[in-house]
Amino acid sequence: MKKREMSQKNVTITRNKKAKRIPQRADGIESKNKLKMAAIELFSKNNFADVSISQITKHAGLSTAAFYQYYINKDELFRVIVDDFIRDLKQSLEGKSITDVALKYFEYCNRNKKLIQAIHLNEYHFEWLRNEFEDVIHSISEKHGLSDVGFFYFWSPIRFVINFGDLLGVKVEPNVLLSLIVNGIQKEKKELQNLPKEVFTFTPEKHVLEVDEKRELILANAESLFGTYGYQKTQIYDIAKASGIGVGTVYLYFENKKEILRELVRWINKGLRYNVRKAMENVKQYPRLVQEIAGLYAFVQFFKSHANMYKIVRESQSLDLEIAKDYYTSIFISYCKALENSVNDGKLQLNSEKFGTIDTKSILQYIAMLLMGIGHYLGERYILAGKVSDTEKLERFLEDIYVYLSEGLGVAM
């Protein structure tokens, strides 16, 4: 409870003020609903800070005065949207099995795509939102007997596919993804009872990405400032001052702040992939799934040394869709290629009979998204939550994930 009370302070939601009137007439109800739908539309394309009350009222075709008849401020409107979302989830996610629940979640998200996108784009900014959503699916999962690690393994790919599938241009069939999660990736059960010690001995290296020292200096200071204060509150002047150069010099290298963000995410992407690749090469003599765990461990260790970088990547998703698309697409393509190579050289034997007539290329895309989902939410679990120092717990967690990847969730479809 204490953690939750602290997390609620991340955003001001004015519930304790005098409530606005509840409309009784049909036109009043319609106006209030228009404001809510307009806000969802705007929040599905922009982060919370970039949406103004005037934009919401204009989109709804109403006056600003009309807004204040029903809502105290933008925060209260967003809180209402989230409250409705949480209530609907609790009512919608009922099923005889955890896979039934997941299928209903897919259906709910397909019916409410803009709402889901609005929640996804803004959950990074509000810890209370992430906590309340996870409370719902955690409570449901416990009813179906999932452990903490089982819950993570089951929901991470599902959430990733729903939030990033369109971005990656991949249409996912829910039943196929669920079959993969339930049955595991490889044909044979895990070959190693215990992960080799080399998996957890990797130390990230600094990868020089810019030959121009001044350009690298600008990016390094932008990383620190964006990660500490956020993109919106950091100005070109702040980056120049931290770098010990003039504002004009910054503009010689970058056209604007958005270009700095774009280059910084590219910089992060290359550094991350470089280190993950090195970690996986250290255990290349082992099966592919062992290499995947080594890659996940390297992912956390890389961002452990660069926590600001992970915050920037997460924030960029709600600032520029193209930046996010470039970042995740490059990782997705490299994943698919590496998995294909592992199948060809025998390091990965797919559990293909569980997928019917689906071709190998499509199966590998599903596996890539499953693994990316685990990596993405591993970042939220350990990096955003500030738990990266607990190395022993991380190792145990990844050992359990290895078993699930190898053998599946072990429940009926």
ZADOLUM-595730 format. One line per field, with one value per residue (C-alpha): x, y negated, z. Coordinates in nm, 2 decimals, m for minus. Layout:
! ZADOLUM-595730
xx: c(X_...)
yy: c(Y_...)
zz: c(Z_...)
This chain:
! ZADOLUM-595730
xx: c(0.00_0.28_0.43_0.10_0.04_0.38_0.32_0.00_0.20_0.35_0.05_m0.20_m0.55_m0.79_m1.04_m1.07_m1.21_m1.58_m1.71_m1.84_m2.21_m2.34_m2.54_m2.90_m3.03_m2.95_m2.76_m2.54_m2.46_m2.37_m2.14_m1.96_m1.91_m1.79_m1.52_m1.41_m1.40_m1.21_m0.95_m0.91_m0.85_m0.58_m0.42_m0.39_m0.16_0.02_0.15_m0.05_0.17_0.12_m0.26_m0.43_m0.79_m0.84_m0.74_m0.98_m1.27_m1.19_m1.18_m1.51_m1.67_m1.75_m1.64_m1.38_m1.66_m1.84_m1.53_m1.53_m1.90_m1.80_m1.43_m1.21_m0.90_m0.73_m0.60_m0.95_m1.06_m0.77_m0.84_m1.20_m1.08_m0.85_m1.12_m1.36_m1.09_m1.00_m1.37_m1.43_m1.13_m1.25_m1.59_m1.45_m1.17_m1.36_m1.29_m1.27_m0.89_m0.61_m0.61_m0.98_m0.90_m0.63_m0.85_m1.11_m0.84_m0.74_m1.11_m1.14_m0.83_m0.95_m1.28_m1.11_m0.79_m0.77_m0.83_m0.56_m0.32_m0.40_m0.33_m0.01_0.14_0.08_0.15_0.52_0.44_0.22_0.34_m0.01_m0.16_0.09_0.02_m0.35_m0.35_m0.11_m0.32_m0.62_m0.44_m0.23_m0.55_m0.71_m0.39_m0.37_m0.72_m0.59_m0.28_m0.01_0.31_0.47_0.71_0.44_0.23_0.52_0.60_0.23_0.13_0.45_0.43_0.05_0.08_0.38_0.19_m0.11_0.09_0.35_0.21_0.08_0.40_0.60_0.35_0.28_m0.08_m0.09_m0.33_m0.40_m0.45_m0.11_0.07_m0.11_m0.01_0.35_0.33_0.15_0.37_0.71_0.94_1.16_1.06_1.26_1.24_1.53_1.86_2.03_1.89_2.09_2.21_2.58_2.76_2.88_2.53_2.55_2.91_2.88_2.99_2.87_3.13_3.11_3.06_3.20_2.92_3.04_3.38_3.32_3.39_3.18_2.88_2.92_2.95_2.62_2.45_2.59_2.47_2.13_2.10_2.17_1.93_1.64_1.67_1.68_1.43_1.24_1.23_0.97_1.16_1.50_1.59_1.87_2.02_2.05_2.23_2.47_2.55_2.61_2.84_3.04_2.96_2.74_2.38_2.49_2.74_2.46_2.27_2.57_2.53_2.15_1.86_1.64_1.57_1.37_1.67_1.88_1.62_1.61_1.99_2.01_1.76_1.96_2.28_2.12_1.99_2.33_2.50_2.24_2.25_2.63_2.64_2.36_2.54_2.87_2.69_2.52_2.85_3.01_2.76_2.73_2.83_2.50_2.14_1.96_1.74_2.05_2.18_1.85_1.88_2.23_2.10_1.82_2.08_2.30_2.00_1.94_2.31_2.35_2.07_2.18_2.48_2.27_1.93_1.87_1.89_1.60_1.38_1.45_1.35_1.03_0.95_1.03_0.73_0.49_0.68_0.75_0.60_0.87_1.15_0.98_0.91_1.28_1.40_1.17_1.17_1.55_1.55_1.27_1.44_1.77_1.58_1.41_1.73_1.92_1.64_1.64_2.01_1.97_1.71_1.93_2.24_2.04_2.07_1.69_1.44_1.10_0.79_0.64_0.37_0.18_0.13_m0.05_0.01_0.18_0.51_0.84_0.89_0.57_0.65_0.99_0.81_0.59_0.89_1.07_0.78_0.75_1.11_1.09_0.79_0.98_1.27_1.05_0.87_1.18_1.30_1.00_1.02_1.39_1.50_1.21_1.13_1.49_1.56_1.87_2.10_1.93_2.14_2.07_1.70_1.74_1.94_1.67_1.40_1.58_1.64_1.26_1.20_1.43_1.22_0.90_1.06_1.17_0.87_0.58_0.33_0.20_m0.17_m0.45_m0.55)
yy: c(0.00_m0.24_m0.20_m0.26_m0.58_m0.71_m0.63_m0.82_m1.14_m1.12_m1.30_m1.55_m1.41_m1.65_m1.41_m1.59_m1.91_m1.98_m1.75_m1.89_m1.85_m1.52_m1.60_m1.48_m1.60_m1.42_m1.71_m1.74_m1.37_m1.39_m1.69_m1.52_m1.21_m1.42_m1.57_m1.22_m1.08_m1.38_m1.34_m0.97_m1.05_m1.31_m1.11_m0.81_m1.02_m1.25_m1.23_m1.38_m1.70_m1.78_m1.78_m2.10_m2.16_m2.40_m2.12_m1.88_m2.12_m2.22_m1.85_m1.79_m2.10_m2.26_m2.57_m2.58_m2.69_m2.36_m2.17_m2.33_m2.24_m1.87_m1.85_m2.05_m2.01_m1.78_m1.56_m1.48_m1.39_m1.16_m1.00_m0.94_m0.77_m0.55_m0.46_m0.36_m0.15_0.03_0.09_0.23_0.46_0.61_0.68_0.81_1.04_1.34_1.68_2.05_2.05_1.79_1.83_1.75_1.44_1.35_1.40_1.16_0.91_0.92_0.87_0.58_0.41_0.46_0.30_0.01_m0.05_m0.43_m0.39_m0.12_m0.34_m0.63_m0.42_m0.28_m0.61_m0.76_m0.47_m0.56_m0.90_m0.77_m0.49_m0.48_m0.39_m0.10_0.02_0.02_0.20_0.46_0.51_0.61_0.86_0.99_1.05_1.24_1.44_1.55_1.69_1.92_2.03_1.83_1.76_1.42_1.53_1.72_1.40_1.20_1.47_1.49_1.13_0.96_1.09_1.03_0.67_0.61_0.76_0.54_0.23_0.27_0.51_0.23_0.03_0.33_0.40_0.76_0.89_1.14_1.42_1.45_1.82_1.88_1.65_1.82_2.16_2.05_1.92_2.23_2.49_2.32_2.24_2.55_2.90_3.07_2.98_2.77_2.94_2.79_2.83_2.53_2.23_2.20_1.95_1.76_1.63_1.41_1.29_1.03_0.67_0.41_0.22_m0.13_m0.12_m0.43_m0.54_m0.89_m0.97_m1.34_m1.40_m1.72_m1.55_m1.26_m1.52_m1.68_m1.34_m1.23_m1.55_m1.53_m1.17_m1.29_m1.59_m1.41_m1.12_m1.34_m1.61_m1.47_m1.58_m1.85_m2.03_m2.02_m2.30_m2.33_m2.60_m2.34_m2.09_m2.36_m2.47_m2.12_m2.06_m2.38_m2.51_m2.78_m2.72_m2.80_m2.51_m2.27_m2.39_m2.32_m1.95_m1.92_m2.10_m2.10_m1.92_m1.65_m1.56_m1.52_m1.29_m1.09_m1.05_m0.97_m0.68_m0.56_m0.59_m0.39_m0.13_m0.06_m0.05_0.19_0.42_0.42_0.54_0.79_0.94_0.97_1.14_1.39_1.46_1.55_1.84_1.93_2.29_2.34_2.37_2.05_2.02_2.01_1.73_1.55_1.54_1.41_1.14_1.05_1.03_0.81_0.59_0.52_0.47_0.23_0.01_0.05_m0.16_m0.39_m0.42_m0.75_m0.58_m0.35_m0.64_m0.82_m0.52_m0.49_m0.86_m0.87_m0.64_m0.91_m1.19_m1.07_m0.76_m0.74_m0.73_m0.45_m0.26_m0.28_m0.17_0.14_0.23_0.25_0.48_0.69_0.74_0.85_1.08_1.26_1.29_1.43_1.68_1.80_1.86_2.05_2.28_2.34_2.43_2.65_2.43_2.39_2.67_2.52_2.68_2.65_2.92_2.70_2.43_2.63_2.48_2.16_2.11_2.09_1.72_1.63_1.85_1.68_1.34_1.46_1.58_1.25_1.05_1.29_1.23_0.86_0.85_1.02_0.78_0.47_0.55_0.68_0.32_0.19_0.44_0.39_0.06_m0.17_m0.02_m0.07_0.29_0.34_0.37_0.69_0.91_1.24_1.19_1.11_1.42_1.64_1.47_1.53_1.89_1.93_1.75_1.99_2.29_2.12_2.04_2.40_2.58_2.33_2.23_2.58_2.49_2.60_2.39)
zz: c(0.00_0.08_m0.27_m0.43_m0.22_m0.32_m0.69_m0.69_m0.63_m0.97_m1.11_m0.96_m0.98_m0.81_m0.67_m0.34_m0.49_m0.54_m0.81_m1.13_m1.21_m1.36_m1.67_m1.66_m2.00_m2.32_m2.47_m2.15_m2.15_m2.52_m2.46_m2.18_m2.39_m2.68_m2.46_m2.34_m2.69_m2.82_m2.54_m2.61_m2.98_m2.89_m2.62_m2.86_m3.08_m2.82_m2.47_m2.18_m2.16_m2.53_m2.52_m2.41_m2.29_m2.59_m2.83_m2.66_m2.68_m3.04_m3.14_m2.96_m3.13_m2.79_m2.60_m2.33_m2.09_m2.17_m2.06_m1.72_m1.67_m1.65_m1.56_m1.32_m1.54_m1.79_m1.51_m1.39_m1.75_m1.80_m1.46_m1.57_m1.89_m1.69_m1.43_m1.71_m1.87_m1.55_m1.47_m1.82_m1.79_m1.47_m1.63_m1.96_m1.86_m1.73_m1.87_m1.78_m1.84_m1.86_m2.24_m2.25_m2.06_m2.30_m2.60_m2.44_m2.39_m2.75_m2.84_m2.60_m2.75_m3.10_m3.01_m2.84_m3.03_m2.97_m2.60_m2.57_m2.77_m2.54_m2.23_m2.38_m2.49_m2.15_m1.91_m1.90_m1.75_m1.48_m1.25_m1.09_m1.43_m1.48_m1.13_m1.16_m1.49_m1.36_m1.05_m1.26_m1.48_m1.18_m0.98_m1.27_m1.33_m0.97_m1.00_m1.27_m1.08_m1.24_m1.04_m1.05_m1.32_m1.50_m1.50_m1.65_m1.91_m2.02_m2.04_m2.16_m2.52_m2.53_m2.42_m2.66_m2.96_m2.89_m2.83_m3.10_m3.36_m3.59_m3.54_m3.67_m3.95_m3.82_m3.80_m3.52_m3.48_m3.11_m3.11_m3.27_m3.02_m2.73_m2.86_m2.87_m2.52_m2.38_m2.56_m2.56_m2.85_m2.91_m3.01_m2.75_m2.38_m2.25_m2.32_m2.01_m1.66_m1.54_m1.73_m1.78_m1.56_m1.86_m1.91_m1.60_m1.63_m1.90_m1.85_m2.10_m2.30_m2.43_m2.80_m2.98_m3.22_m3.32_m3.45_m3.40_m3.03_m3.01_m3.16_m2.91_m2.63_m2.73_m2.74_m2.41_m2.23_m2.41_m2.27_m1.92_m1.94_m2.12_m1.88_m1.57_m1.66_m1.95_m2.32_m2.27_m1.99_m2.16_m2.41_m2.66_m2.43_m2.15_m2.37_m2.49_m2.14_m2.01_m2.31_m2.26_m2.61_m2.76_m2.87_m3.23_m3.22_m3.13_m3.43_m3.65_m3.57_m3.52_m3.68_m3.37_m3.04_m3.21_m3.43_m3.12_m2.97_m3.30_m3.31_m2.94_m2.98_m3.28_m3.07_m2.79_m3.03_m3.17_m2.83_m2.70_m3.00_m2.99_m2.63_m2.66_m2.96_m2.77_m2.48_m2.71_m2.89_m2.55_m2.53_m2.90_m2.83_m2.64_m2.78_m2.90_m2.59_m2.37_m2.59_m2.56_m2.18_m2.21_m2.43_m2.18_m1.90_m2.12_m2.20_m1.83_m1.75_m2.04_m1.92_m1.56_m1.66_m1.87_m1.69_m1.85_m2.19_m2.12_m2.00_m2.32_m2.53_m2.34_m2.36_m2.73_m2.80_m2.71_m2.88_m3.23_m3.39_m3.65_m3.39_m3.21_m3.54_m3.64_m3.30_m3.27_m3.64_m3.64_m3.34_m3.49_m3.82_m3.65_m3.42_m3.71_m3.91_m3.60_m3.53_m3.89_m3.87_m3.55_m3.71_m4.01_m3.80_m3.56_m3.25_m3.24_m3.32_m3.35_m3.20_m3.55_m3.52_m3.28_m3.55_m3.82_m4.17_m4.06_m4.25_m4.07_m4.15_m3.97_m3.67_m3.64_m3.64_m3.36_m3.16_m3.22_m3.08_m2.79_m2.70_m2.76_m2.53_m2.25_m2.30_m2.31_m1.99_m1.82_m1.87_m1.69_m1.42_m1.34_m1.49_m1.45_m1.11_m1.00_m0.92_m1.14_m0.84_m0.73_m0.95_m0.77_m0.80_m1.17_m1.23_m1.06_m1.26_m1.59_m1.50_m1.46_m1.78_m1.96_m1.84_m1.96_m2.30_m2.33_m2.20_m2.22_m1.96_m1.91_m1.92_m2.15_m2.45)
